[in-house]
Amino acid sequence: MKRMKILIISNQHADAGKVGNPVLRRMIASLRKDERVEAVDFLLFDKARPVASLRAMAAEARRHDVAHVHFGGLYALAVWAALLGARCPKVITFHGTDIHARAIRTASSMAEKVKIRLNQWASFACIALYTRHAFVAGEMRRYLPAWLRRRSERKGFVQRLGVDYALFTPEPQQQARQRLGIGDDSRLVLFSDVSHTNIKRRDLAEKIVALMPQDYRLLVMTGVPPEEVPVYINASDLLLLTSDEEGSPNIIRECLALNRRVYSVEVGDARQQLAGLRDSMIISREPEEAARQIADSLSHPYTDDSRDTCRQRLDLDIISRQVADIYLSLISPHAA
């Protein structure tokens, strides 16, 4: 059987490794492990040189078996048009804001609101135009118009954003704390604020922790290189997520992969991620009630072993193989 050549396209800003988003970097590395895949190449949509970028994508797509675009919006619509001459199947994955457009609530100007809405409508058009489409969380479908939702049920699938189990490995808590320079024995509540925005609601997290019994304090993770995130998780006792807006929070998956309890308000697909777990839960947005809920949960010993019991939906390598199965079904249905 001919091995597949996959082209990954994104509009994320590039870093030194030419792939700006750490999730995409890990996704590409995982796909390359699949014996059915010959090559995975990456192209960045350059907003400063859009025409040149689109031409390069069109040329590259002709040399690949599948073109997979990440993130929707006007750029993804332009990419679809540029790839019309390429016969390969075209797949797109939506990551949250490109579909639900909830950022319009906090937009600072009318121009920004118009841009957000145009990107959402362009994403809707992409659902109709691309060969297949995926959402990082199934609950994103509820933001689609009714007529498009029916079409999506036929062509769409869920592509979870998995966890690199080789990077996210358990480490003794005291050792992780020493690496971070934490010398006391207080119980640490991890709060992820990598984007450093008010949407994360650090103020609410601080109120909840202040009301919790015993010696709990907030460990804020912000501006941390992706490879250091496991150290923060291993050093903590639990995760507290209080955001006003989320799509499908990676930090929940990462904490579950390291056997950490997760307490999250109702946001994004947090409820779906925590379904079936005994030691993690959805909590109230009222600080007093949330603190009580967490205290009640912590009174029971940890039993979930989510790293093992949830591995089928967390492990990036398993998820990547499922995506490769879809690629293969598009290229060679009988082989799939």
N, C-alpha and C positions, 0 to 999 in steps of 0.2 A: 504494500500500500504506500502511495506517495505521501510523504510527510508534509505537513501544512506550513505555509509561510503566512504569518499574521502581521498586519500593520496596525499599530495602536496610534491614535491621533487624540491630542488634547489641546486645550487652550490655556493650560496652566503655565505659569511663568517657569522658565527653565532655571536649573541650578547648575553647578559645575558638572553634574552627571548627565545634563541635558534632559532630565525628567524632573519637573519641579515638585510634583505631588508625591509624598512618601508612600501613599497608598498605591499609586500607579507603579512606582519603582518596585515595590514588593510584588505586585500583581504580575508585572513583566518577568521578574526573576522566577516566580513560581511557574508561570506558563512554560518557560524555557526548560523546565525539568521534565515536562511531558514528552514521552518517547514518540508521540505522534506529531510533535511540533518540530520542524526543522529550524525555524528562525522566528524571532519576534522583534520587529523593528519599531522605532518610535519617531513620530514627527510632531513638532510643536507648531501650532498656529501662531504666527508672528503678527500681532496687531499693527506693528509698524510697517510691515511689508506684506499685506494681506494677499495681493495678487500673486506675488512670487511664492508665498506659502501654499496657496491653493493649486498652483501649477505643479509644484513639487509633489503635493499629495496625489494629484491625478496621475503623475508619472509613476510614482511608487506603487500606487494601488494596482496598476496593471501588472506588476511583478509579484503580487501577493495573492493569496487564495481568499483571504477575508480582510476587510477593513473594519476596525472597531473604533468608533468615536466615543470619547468620554466627555460628559457634560453637554447639555443641550443649549438652546438659545439661537440667536441669529447666526453666530459663527457656524454652528452645526448644520444649519440650513444651507449656508454657503458651501460648506464642505460637501454636502449631499449633491448639490448642483455641479460642483467641480468633478465629482467622481462618476458622473453619468456615463462617461465613456469607458469606465472600467467595468468589466463584467463580473467582478467578484461580489459576493454578498456583502451588504453593508449593515453593520450592527451598531446600535447606539445605546449607551448606558446613561441614565439620568441619576443625578446624585442628590437631589432634594430641592434646592432653591430654584432650579431651572424649571421645576414643575409646580411647586406649591406657591411660589412668588410671595411668601409671607413677609419678605424684607420690605415690601411696599409700605407696610405699616410704619416703619421707622425711617423711610426715605426722607431726606432733608429738602428736596425740591421737586417741583412738578416734572422737570426733565428726567430726574432719576426715577420717578414713578413710572413715567412713560416707557423708559428703557427697560425697567423690570417687567412691565406688562408685555412689551413687544417680545422680549426673550421668552416669556411664558408661552405666548401664542406661537412663536417659532418652534418651540419644543413640541407643542401639540401637532404642528404640521409635520415635524420629523417622525412622530409616532406613525402617522399615515404613510410617510414616504419611505422610511428605511425598511430593509428586509425583515429585521427583527429588532426589538427594543427591550431594554431591561431597566428595572428600578432597583436601587440598592435596598429598598424596603417596600414590601407589598402594600402598605397603607398609603403609599403615594398615589395609588390609582384613584383614591376617592376625590382627588383634586381635578380629575379629568371630567370634561363634559360628558353627559350620558351617552351620546352617540359615539364618542371616541372610546369610552370605557369598554363598550362591547367589542370594538375592534381590537383593543388592547388585550382583552382576554384571549383572543385567538393568536396574536402575534407576540405577546409580551411574556417575560419571565422575570424572576427575581434573581439578581446577582448580588448576593451578600458580599460585603467588604470583609474579607477574612482576616485572621491574625496569623502572622508569621510565627509558628510555634518554635522555630529554631532561634529566633530573637527573643521572643517572650517566654523565657524559661524561669521557673521558680528559683528563688535565691533566699537563703536564710534572712529573716527580717533584720536582725541585728547587723548582719554584714552589709545589707543594702543601706541601712541608716549610717553606718560608718563611712560608706562611699559618698554619702551626701553631707557628711559632717554633722549629723544629728546625734548628739550625745546623751539626751535624756531618754527616759523610758515612757514618756507620755503616749497615749493612744492617738494615732494620727488619722485624720479624716482627709482623704485626698480630694482636692478640688482642681479640676482641669480648666485652665483659662488660657490656653495656648494662643487664642485669637485676641485676648485682652480687650473684650468688648462688654458693654453693659448688659447685653443679651444673656450673658452667662449667669447673671444675678449673684455675684459674690456677696452682695449685701444680705441676701436671703440665706445663703449658706452660713454666713457668720452668725446670724440670729439663731439658726437652728442649733449650731454647735454650742453656742453660749448657753442654750437651754438643756443640753444633754447632760446626763449625770456623769459622775466620775471625771477623770482627767483627760478629756478629749480636746484636741486643738487642730486647727486647719493647716494642712500642708498644701500650699498653692503651687501648682505646676504651670509655669508660664515661660515662654521663650526657651523651651527645652528642646535640644536636638532629638529627633525621633528615636535614635538608638539608646537614649537615656531614659525614655519613658518607662521601660520595664523596671528600672531601678527605683523610681518613685512609687510605682505600684507595689513592688515587693516591700518597700519600706513602710507602707501605709497599712492600716487595719481595715479600711472600708472606703468606698467611693461615694461621694455625695454629688448629685447632679441636680441643679436647680434652674436650668436655662428656661428662658421664655420661648426660645425657638431652637429646634434641632431638626435635622433630617433623620439620619440613622447614626447615632453617636458611636464613633469608633472606640472611645474610651470605655464604654460598657463592655464591648466584646473583649477588649484587651484585659480588663480587670477580671472578667469571668475566666479567661484563659490562664490567669494566674491565681485562681481560687480566692478571689476577694469578693466580699459581700458588696452589693450595689444597691444604693437607695436613690431613687430618681423620682422627680415629679413627673406628672403626665405630660410628656413631650415627645414629638417624633414617634419613633417605633420602640421606645423604651419598654412599653408594656409587652410587646411581642418578644423582645429580646429576653425579658425576664420570666416569660411564661414557663410554668412548671417548676420553678425554683422555690425552695423553702426558705432559704436564708437571704434572699434579695427580694426587694419589693418596690412597688410604686407607693410614694408617700404624698401626704398633703402639702399644699403650698402655704398652709398656716404654720408658722414656726413652732408653736406650742404642740400642736397635734403631730407634726412631723417628728419632733424630738421624742415624743411619747412612743410613736410607732417604731422608731429606730431602737429605742431603749428596750421595748418589749421583744423585738427581734433578736437583739444582742444577748438577751437572757438565755437563749437557747444555743447549744453548741453548734458549730458549723458542720454541716453534713452533706452539702450539695456536691462537692468535688466536681465543680462545673468544668474544669479543664478536661476531664475525662468524659463526663456524661454529656457535655454539649459539643464535643469535638467535631461531630459530623457537620455542625452548622457554624463552627468557629474557625477550623483549620483552613488556612488559605490554600494549601496544596489540594485539599479535597474539593474546595469550591472551584479552583482553577481547572481541575479535571472535568467538572460538570460543565463549565463554560466551553472547554475544548470539545466536549461531546456535542454541544450545540453547533460549534463551528463545523464539526465533521458532518453533522446532519444536513447542514446547508450546502456543503461541498459535494458530499457523496452519501445520500440518504441510505442506500443499501449497506454501505460499510458501517454507518452509525448504528 
